[in-house]
Amino acid sequence: MSGAARAVVGAGTWGTTLALLLARSGPVTLVARDKGQASALAETRENARYLPGVMLPVEIEVVTELEALSDAHDLVILAVPSGAMREVCAAAATSMTADAVLLSVAKGIERGSLRRMTQVVVEEIPSAAGRVAAMSGPNLALEVARGLPASSVIGAEDGAVSDRVIAILASRSFRLYRNRDVIGVELCGALKNIIAIAAGATDRLGFGDNGKAGLITRGLAEMTRLGVAAGANPLTFAGLAGIGDVLATCSSSLSRNHQLGVELAEGRRWTDIEGNLPGVAEGAYTVEAALAMAAQLGVEMPIAQEVHNPLFEGKSVQRCLIDLLSRESKDEMAGFEGWLHERALAALSKD
């Protein structure tokens, strides 16, 4: 098989799952970055590490060469960890076609530059500007691979770009919606992973449903504060990419970030956990960038800070949660006053 018009870069859990979705309507190229993994996938037709028991149909061709992307003129899905996105895009730039939509499904913020993933893609593949989109939402890969119903949001400034992705990827069991707020869609996907780590810790320590609900709600509030300060639409955080993904990731044992929080609460160190997780827990790699962005924009993120502390500062999870509970009570809408004032002035100006 060759010449597939659709491709996925990254053969992890989510990349393999998206290749399965694409394969329902025709050939797809799955680019695995590891040659050993590619050989095993091609031979066994099963991603035994990430999706055990889910077989790959013949429509999926597994390769390692990024040059294979030169035939993908419909859609290229970039399903690599956020920390690898820049390197992969730089290597793939000369192989990209001039008309394919590039869809980032990585949920992270680049450390150092504080760039969102679509920004990284455009910086490394300038010719793709205007054809780049992001996907986020409650999409636990194993459930999607098994055909269970799920929904996500395609973030693209140009509605025609999101419509192209939806036409190719959506189905009755995998519903896709469009949203022009790319900033919000991407920040939702990145920041919810941080809250999921905290939620996993509260589950392990037996904080109960009330305590967890409070943590999730206040976590969503600080996600929204940062999003608004960065230029996002606050309503995006009330949608599938926001509250939808927060609920799924904070509640499911299938979430790697939730699992990381559980293990941190058991007293294990991040350096011991990192290599044993079944995939990448993006929240651990994003929290530093999120806090740097918050400092830059003058936004307070206490939950994110207390997730950072046990990961990289040696503080116990128990102490972190106690310190969160000990914080001074304040107005629930604190941090949104400026936005509310601006909205009120905008509404008055229309009258």
Phi, psi and omega per residue, in radians:
M1 nan 2.441 3.070
S2 -2.755 2.922 3.073
G3 1.326 0.443 3.124
A4 -1.142 2.334 -3.104
A5 -1.398 -0.146 -3.119
R6 -2.253 2.470 -3.070
A7 -2.532 2.701 3.041
V8 -2.211 2.251 3.073
V9 -1.793 2.022 -3.098
G10 2.004 2.014 -3.069
A11 -1.891 0.647 3.010
G12 -1.402 -2.824 -3.093
T13 -1.048 -0.885 -3.054
W14 -1.304 -0.708 3.114
G15 -1.057 -0.781 3.117
T16 -1.116 -0.708 3.126
T17 -1.093 -0.750 3.139
L18 -1.191 -0.578 3.041
A19 -1.098 -0.672 3.091
L20 -1.085 -0.729 3.129
L21 -1.131 -0.755 3.132
L22 -1.139 -0.594 -3.071
A23 -1.177 -0.233 3.112
R24 -1.150 -0.431 -3.069
S25 -2.053 0.219 3.080
G26 2.578 -3.072 -3.088
P27 -1.118 2.571 3.091
V28 -2.528 2.459 3.083
T29 -1.709 2.208 3.089
L30 -1.906 1.982 -3.108
V31 -1.650 1.938 3.078
A32 -1.656 2.353 -3.080
R33 -1.392 -0.315 -3.126
D34 -1.849 2.184 -3.082
K35 -1.138 -0.664 3.119
G36 -1.111 -0.746 3.113
Q37 -1.128 -0.719 -3.141
A38 -1.072 -0.751 3.135
S39 -1.102 -0.744 -3.135
A40 -1.139 -0.725 3.124
L41 -1.100 -0.767 -3.113
A42 -1.159 -0.602 -3.071
E43 -1.424 -0.808 -3.054
T44 -1.606 -0.334 -3.066
R45 1.052 0.544 3.129
E46 -2.543 2.350 3.029
N47 -1.580 1.417 -2.963
A48 -1.080 -0.532 -3.106
R49 -1.327 -0.763 -2.995
Y50 -1.765 -0.589 -3.116
L51 -2.344 1.107 -3.103
P52 -1.064 2.362 3.101
G53 1.537 -0.098 3.111
V54 -1.796 2.016 -3.057
M55 -1.561 2.509 3.124
L56 -1.521 2.233 3.116
P57 -1.248 2.895 -3.100
V58 -1.150 -0.320 3.141
E59 -1.178 -0.277 -3.132
I60 -1.680 2.062 3.044
E61 -1.774 2.178 -3.111
V62 -1.690 2.197 3.137
V63 -2.362 3.003 3.037
T64 -2.057 -0.220 -3.049
E65 -1.539 2.159 3.089
L66 -1.148 -0.329 3.106
E67 -1.040 -0.391 3.128
A68 -1.101 -0.306 -3.139
L69 -1.235 -0.221 -3.104
S70 -1.131 -0.276 3.110
D71 -1.687 -0.181 -3.049
A72 -1.483 1.598 -3.085
H73 -1.760 -0.042 3.102
D74 -1.682 -1.047 -3.001
L75 -2.662 2.339 2.983
V76 -2.136 2.046 3.120
I77 -1.666 2.199 -3.141
L78 -1.736 1.749 -3.036
A79 -2.016 0.886 3.113
V80 -1.917 2.759 3.099
P81 -0.998 2.629 -3.086
S82 -1.012 -0.600 -3.135
G83 -1.207 -0.283 -3.138
A84 -1.840 -0.082 -3.012
M85 -1.047 -0.798 -3.086
R86 -1.107 -0.806 -3.133
E87 -1.065 -0.779 -3.113
V88 -1.152 -0.765 -3.132
C89 -1.133 -0.687 3.112
A90 -1.085 -0.707 -3.123
A91 -1.270 -0.512 -3.059
A92 -1.607 -0.175 -2.968
A93 -0.938 -0.784 -3.066
T94 -1.292 -0.223 -3.128
S95 -1.694 -0.158 -3.099
M96 -1.298 2.468 3.092
T97 -1.359 2.964 -3.062
A98 -1.506 -0.061 -3.061
D99 -2.287 -0.093 -3.128
A100 -1.241 2.500 2.952
V101 -1.360 2.334 3.083
L102 -1.791 2.069 -3.066
L103 -1.934 1.976 3.055
S104 -1.494 2.248 3.067
V105 -2.054 0.207 3.088
A106 -1.372 2.392 -3.085
K107 -1.964 1.443 -3.122
G108 -2.854 3.039 3.060
I109 -2.147 2.347 -3.102
E110 -1.224 2.234 3.096
R111 -1.178 2.544 3.137
G112 1.545 -1.171 -3.104
S113 -1.364 -0.433 -3.061
L114 1.079 0.475 3.125
R115 -1.436 2.520 2.943
R116 -1.347 2.847 -2.999
M117 -1.132 -0.656 3.117
T118 -1.145 -0.548 3.079
Q119 -1.164 -0.713 3.101
V120 -1.079 -0.772 -3.124
V121 -1.031 -0.824 -3.097
V122 -1.193 -0.610 3.107
E123 -1.119 -0.641 -3.111
E124 -1.562 -0.411 3.122
I125 -2.262 1.263 -3.054
P126 -0.981 -0.560 -3.109
S127 -1.147 -0.258 -3.118
A128 -1.533 -0.061 -3.135
A129 -0.940 2.286 -3.081
G130 1.628 -0.189 3.139
R131 -2.142 0.361 -3.086
V132 -1.926 2.392 3.127
A133 -2.381 2.909 3.095
A134 -2.237 2.592 3.083
M135 -2.154 2.365 3.082
S136 -2.635 2.767 -3.139
G137 2.658 3.132 3.134
P138 -1.325 1.509 -3.048
N139 -2.300 1.240 3.035
L140 -1.117 2.070 -2.895
A141 -1.015 -0.770 -3.061
L142 -1.079 -0.659 3.111
E143 -1.163 -0.727 3.125
V144 -1.122 -0.739 -3.135
A145 -1.099 -0.501 3.130
R146 -1.498 0.004 3.083
G147 1.515 0.193 3.103
L148 -1.294 2.637 -3.076
P149 -1.144 2.462 3.136
A150 -2.669 2.807 3.129
S151 -2.394 2.621 3.087
S152 -2.579 3.025 3.137
V153 -2.093 2.379 3.015
I154 -1.763 2.032 3.138
G155 -1.688 2.069 3.087
A156 -2.704 2.392 3.135
E157 -1.138 -0.592 3.118
D158 -1.658 2.015 -3.119
G159 -1.047 -0.482 3.120
A160 -1.155 -0.555 3.116
V161 -1.200 -0.828 3.115
S162 -1.114 -0.633 3.123
D163 -1.115 -0.632 3.100
R164 -1.105 -0.759 3.134
V165 -1.119 -0.788 -3.121
I166 -1.066 -0.725 -3.141
A167 -1.089 -0.578 -3.095
I168 -1.474 -0.709 -2.892
L169 -1.822 -0.459 -3.018
A170 -1.301 2.707 3.062
S171 -2.674 3.138 3.125
R172 -1.083 -0.626 -3.108
S173 -1.600 -0.225 3.113
F174 -2.226 1.506 -3.046
R175 -1.445 2.359 -3.132
L176 -2.145 2.437 3.100
Y177 -2.107 2.767 3.134
R178 -1.801 2.676 3.092
N179 -2.694 2.196 -3.140
R180 -1.383 -0.153 -3.122
D181 -1.471 1.384 -3.101
V182 -1.111 -0.697 3.139
I183 -1.007 -0.869 -3.111
G184 -1.115 -0.776 -3.138
V185 -1.034 -0.772 -3.104
E186 -1.267 -0.701 3.135
L187 -1.189 -0.631 3.050
C188 -0.994 -0.866 -3.094
G189 -1.080 -0.641 -3.113
A190 -1.350 -0.784 -2.989
L191 -1.340 -0.531 -3.115
K192 -1.100 -0.460 3.121
N193 -1.128 -0.585 3.113
I194 -1.166 -0.769 3.136
I195 -1.140 -0.597 -3.141
A196 -1.131 -0.589 3.083
I197 -1.095 -0.790 3.119
A198 -1.113 -0.669 -3.141
A199 -1.137 -0.691 3.087
G200 -1.068 -0.678 3.119
A201 -1.149 -0.715 3.133
T202 -1.156 -0.614 3.086
D203 -1.099 -0.802 -3.098
R204 -1.145 -0.597 -3.085
L205 -1.566 0.033 3.039
G206 1.227 0.716 -3.135
F207 -1.295 -0.214 3.104
G208 1.487 2.968 -3.081
D209 -1.212 -0.639 3.123
N210 -1.109 -0.801 -3.131
G211 -1.110 -0.727 -3.136
K212 -1.187 -0.704 3.109
A213 -1.072 -0.701 3.105
G214 -1.111 -0.757 3.136
L215 -1.091 -0.800 -3.124
I216 -1.095 -0.746 -3.111
T217 -1.137 -0.787 3.124
R218 -1.233 -0.529 3.051
G219 -1.124 -0.743 3.101
L220 -1.112 -0.612 3.117
A221 -1.115 -0.749 -3.127
E222 -1.309 -0.517 2.990
M223 -1.038 -0.795 -3.095
T224 -1.183 -0.697 3.097
R225 -0.990 -0.814 -3.138
L226 -1.158 -0.723 3.140
G227 -1.057 -0.811 3.138
V228 -1.069 -0.750 3.136
A229 -1.121 -0.503 -3.135
A230 -1.511 -0.080 3.101
G231 1.822 0.193 -3.128
A232 -1.452 2.807 3.032
N233 -1.435 2.128 -3.102
P234 -1.052 -0.438 -3.136
L235 -1.168 -0.428 3.092
T236 -1.053 -0.583 -3.115
F237 -1.299 -0.219 3.057
A238 -1.681 0.068 -3.092
G239 -1.845 -2.800 -3.076
L240 -1.088 -0.721 -3.130
A241 -1.211 -0.445 -3.124
G242 -1.668 -1.674 -3.067
I243 -1.051 -0.581 3.119
G244 -1.060 -0.874 -3.125
D245 -1.248 -0.598 3.097
V246 -1.048 -0.814 -3.121
L247 -1.078 -0.787 -3.118
A248 -1.153 -0.816 -3.035
T249 -1.281 -0.563 -3.123
C250 -1.409 -0.229 -3.020
S251 -1.936 -0.351 -2.949
S252 -1.745 2.426 3.038
S253 -1.250 -0.207 3.080
L254 -1.347 -0.251 -3.133
S255 -1.359 2.160 3.116
R256 -1.155 -0.588 3.139
N257 -1.215 -0.728 3.050
H258 -1.054 -0.760 3.127
Q259 -1.078 -0.685 3.108
L260 -1.069 -0.759 3.115
G261 -1.068 -0.701 3.095
V262 -1.044 -0.802 -3.080
E263 -1.236 -0.606 3.053
L264 -1.096 -0.702 3.133
A265 -1.182 -0.380 3.074
E266 -1.430 0.001 3.066
G267 1.679 0.096 3.133
R268 -1.417 2.638 3.133
R269 -1.573 2.639 3.135
W270 -1.010 -0.680 -3.128
T271 -1.101 -0.466 3.117
D272 -1.524 -0.456 -3.088
I273 -1.451 -0.669 -2.909
E274 -0.874 -0.861 -3.046
G275 -1.356 -0.142 -3.066
N276 -1.867 -0.044 3.097
L277 -1.296 2.571 3.117
P278 -1.379 1.081 -3.082
G279 2.190 -2.970 -3.050
V280 -1.666 2.246 3.006
A281 -1.611 1.595 -2.998
E282 -1.029 -0.495 -3.114
G283 -1.015 -0.604 -3.134
A284 -1.209 -0.498 -3.118
Y285 -1.607 -0.241 -3.077
T286 -1.734 -0.434 -2.976
V287 -1.064 -0.654 3.135
E288 -1.127 -0.771 3.131
A289 -1.151 -0.676 3.138
A290 -1.105 -0.744 3.128
L291 -1.183 -0.634 3.094
A292 -1.148 -0.713 3.097
M293 -1.135 -0.720 3.131
A294 -1.090 -0.732 3.119
A295 -1.119 -0.694 3.139
Q296 -1.118 -0.626 -3.076
L297 -1.721 0.021 3.113
G298 1.236 0.664 -3.114
V299 -1.967 2.399 3.109
E300 -1.579 2.285 3.124
M301 -2.336 1.332 -3.070
P302 -1.114 -0.636 -3.131
I303 -1.198 -0.773 3.096
A304 -1.039 -0.686 3.124
Q305 -1.103 -0.712 -3.121
E306 -1.367 -0.199 2.947
V307 -1.416 -0.682 3.119
H308 -1.097 -0.652 -3.000
N309 -1.085 -0.830 3.099
P310 -1.273 -0.483 3.136
L311 -1.206 -0.755 -2.951
F312 -2.234 -0.132 -3.106
E313 -2.009 -0.060 3.091
G314 1.405 0.151 3.136
K315 -1.348 2.485 -3.136
S316 -1.261 2.572 3.117
V317 -1.072 -0.689 3.136
Q318 -1.025 -0.757 3.134
R319 -1.147 -0.674 3.132
C320 -1.069 -0.806 -3.111
L321 -1.215 -0.635 3.075
I322 -1.096 -0.726 3.134
D323 -1.157 -0.608 3.070
L324 -1.139 -0.735 3.136
L325 -1.190 -0.400 -3.086
S326 -1.544 -0.052 -3.120
R327 -1.124 2.608 -3.136
E328 -1.133 2.406 3.084
S329 -1.202 2.559 -3.135
K330 -2.572 3.080 3.081
D331 -1.035 2.283 -3.104
E332 -1.063 -0.470 -3.122
M333 -1.621 0.163 -3.129
A334 -1.008 2.352 -3.127
G335 1.704 -0.211 -3.139
F336 -1.888 -0.001 -3.044
E337 -1.010 -0.791 -3.118
G338 -1.062 -0.758 3.127
W339 -1.122 -0.744 3.137
L340 -1.106 -0.672 3.132
H341 -1.143 -0.770 3.136
E342 -1.090 -0.713 3.142
R343 -1.146 -0.685 3.137
A344 -1.124 -0.738 3.123
L345 -1.134 -0.696 3.123
A346 -1.102 -0.692 3.137
A347 -1.170 -0.705 3.137
L348 -1.142 -0.624 -3.100
S349 -1.175 -0.365 -3.138
K350 -1.440 -0.339 -3.108
D351 -1.339 nan nan
